[in-house]
Amino acid sequence: MFDKFIEISMLYDFYGGLLPEKQNLFLKAYYEEDCSLSEIAQQYGISRQGVHDGIRKAEKSLREYEETLGLVGQFLATEAVLRRVDEAIDRMMKKYENDPSLIEELKSMKDAVDSLNESL
């Protein structure tokens, strides 16, 4: 998919709420707050190995959620399609710049694509 940090961050954005509370807190501290395993262990009064195991279990769960539900994959595919449509509209606007009525229609389509992109 991506490098591990980006992969887990995206999966966490989509599925983090499904994780048990401790795993959620561990992942947030590790990936978002850039805390070390030792810092997290000290904060929660457990061993460094316990934190490591919790993070690995959470990562495994996130990947299983994606395998089952596929929301990140659908998001990325939709984003790619919208980007291609937007680029095609830009090319058409340049090609038909002398046709004001067509340019207005293309601008309307571009606004719709931009709106969809923002809603993702």
N, C-alpha and C positions, 0 to 999 in steps of 0.2 A: 504494500500500500504506500506508505511514506516512511520517513525515518520514524523511529519508535516514539520520540517525543510528540511529534505532530499526530501520529496515529492515535496514541493514547489520549491526547488532548481532545481530538475530535470525538473519539468514542465516549470520553467522559462527558463532553458537552451534550451528547445525545442520550446517554444511558446512565450517567452518574447517579441520578435520582433513584435508580433501581438497586443500587448497591447497599449492603448493610452499612449502618452509620459509621462504624470504625473504618471500614475499607474506604468509604467515601472521604472521611477525614484524612486518612493516610495518603490517598492519591492527591487530594487537594494540596496538602502540605508538601508533598514530594514534587509534584509536577507544576503546580501554580505558584507556590511560595518558595520553591527551590531549597527546601530544607533537606538536610542530610538524614540518613536513616538513624544515626545516633541522636540527632536533635529531636526527631519525631519520637524515638523511643523514650528519651528523657521527658518529653512533654506529656506522654501518656503513661509513663511508669511501667513500661514493658521492655523486653529485650530488643536489641537491634535485629536479631533474627526473627522475632515476632513481627516486627514492622515489615521486614523484607518479605516474609511469608504472606502477610496481609496484602501487601502491594501486588505480589505475584498472583494471588487469588483474585484480586480485583481486576487486574489486567486480563486474566483468563476469562473472567465473567463478562467483561466488556466485549471481548472478541466473540464469545459465544452468543451474546445478545445480537451483535452485528450479523453473525452467521445466520441466526434465526430470523431476524427482522429486516436486516439489510437497509436500514434508514440512512446510514452514512453513504453507502454506495448509491442509493437513489438520489440523495442530495447532490453528490458529486456529478452524477450523470446529468441531472437536471441543470446544474450550474454550467456544465460544459455545453449543453444544447443551447441554453440561453445566450452564452457567450458567442457561439457560432451564428445564431440568429442576429444578434446585435452587430456582429462584424459584417454579415451579409447586408443588413440594412444600411450600414455606413457606406459599403461599396456601391449600393444602388443609389444612395443619395448623391454621391460624387458623379456617378455615371449619368444620372438624370437631373443634374442640377438646374437645367434650363426648363424644367417642367414643374411650375409652381404647385399645381394641383397634386401631382404625384409626390412631390417633396412633402406636402402637408400630410398626405396619407402615411408616408414613411415615418414622419415625425411622430404621428399618432401611434404607429406600431412600435417605434422605439420607446415611447413613453410607457406603453404597456409592458414591454420587455423589462424596462428599468424598474417598473413597479413590481413585477414578479421577482426580479433579482433582490430587491429590497425586502420582500416578504420572506425570502429564504433565510 
